Amino acid sequence: MSYTFNRLLIGISFAEADARTRKALGDRGFGVLTEIDVAATMKNKIDREMPPYVILGACNPKMAYEAIGIEPRVGAMLPCNVIVRAVEGGVEVSAIDPVASMQAIENPALHAVAGQVRDLLAEAVAAI
């Protein structure tokens, strides 16, 4: 089982890919709670260069509330991470598959919510 949904965007800038990713997430009820500029962090912390790479912590509040109500400690696995990174030939967007990440928790009700979130994230990545 793959643990991410991926899409390669060709012919657009990193900034445009980032903007389109945020819009696609927002259109499906996700907000970006956290943002980590991995490339800048690596430069600042260990003086290493790397291509642009951003991790967006996406959250659908309705789905998160439902999941936390079912399994209160699931917050340790939230939010859903989405990466935007420059690769040879374009910009790749990858979103975590919540079903894959929730396999460690034995709770069928939580798995059902993860399936709904998976569908929304897959739609978002496809729409970019």
N, C-alpha and C positions, 0 to 999 in steps of 0.2 A: 504494500500500500504506500503510495506517495504521501508525503506529509505536507506538500504545498500545492497550490494552484499557481501556474506560471503563465506569463505572457511576455513575448518579446515584441517590443515596439521599435519599429525601424523608421528612420527619417524624421524623428522629432528630437528636440533637445531634452536634456535631463529635467530642466525646469518645467517644460510642458508635460512630460510624463508624470512628474510629481503632482502637478495641478490636476491633470486628468484623473489620476489615482484618487486624490482627495475628493474630487467631485463625484466619481463613481461610488465611492464609499458613502458619501453624504446622501446620495440619491437613494441608497438602500438602508438608511437609518443609522449609519455609523458616524460617530464623531472621532476625531483624532485626539486622544487624551495625552499622548506622549510622543515626542519626536527625538530621535537620537541621530545626530550626524556622525556616523561611524568614521568616515574619512577624516573629519576634523578632529575627532577624539583621538584617533590613532596618531595623527600628526602632533597634537598637543601632548599626549601622554608618553609616546615612545618614539617620536620623531620619525615616523614611517609614512610614506606617501602611498595612497591607494586611490583608485578611481572613485568618483562620487557614489556614496552608499548611505541611504537613509533608512532607518527603521521607524515605521509609524505604528503606534499602539492604538489600534482601532477598537471602538466599543459601541455596541448597539445597546443602549440603556435598557430597553424592554427585555431583550434576550438575557442580558447580564443579570437583571433583577430576578428573572425567572430561574436562571441557573443557580444563583446564590440562595434563593428560597428552597431549592431542591437539595443543594449541597453547599452549606455555608463556607467550607474551606476552598471551594473552587476558585475563589478570588486569587489564590496563589498562582493560578494558571491564566489569569486575565491581565490585560486585554489581549485581543487577537493581533498578532504582529503581522505587518505587511511591509515588505522591503521593496525599495526602488533602488536599483543599482545599475551603474553604467557597465556594459559588457561590450566585447568586440561585436560590432555590427548593430548596436542599438542600446536600448535601455530595457532591462528585464524587471518586471513586477512579479513578486511572489507573495502569496498570502498563505498563512498557516491553514491546514485542514483541521478544524476543531474536533472532528470525529477521531482523527488519528491521535491528536494530543490528549483527548479525554479517555482513551482506552485504558489508562492506568486506574481510572475510577470505575468501580463496579456499581453502576447505578443506571438502570435502563431509562429512567425518566430523564436523567441528565443527558444520556446519549441521544434521546429524541430532540432535546433542545439544541445540542451540538449539531445535529443533522440539519435543523432549520438554519442555524448560523452558517453552516457549510454552504448551503444553497445560496444564501445571500452573498457570501464572500465570492463564490464561484461566479455569480452573476456580475458582481462588481468588477472582477478581473476581466471577464469576457467583454464588458462594456467599455473598457479603457481604450 
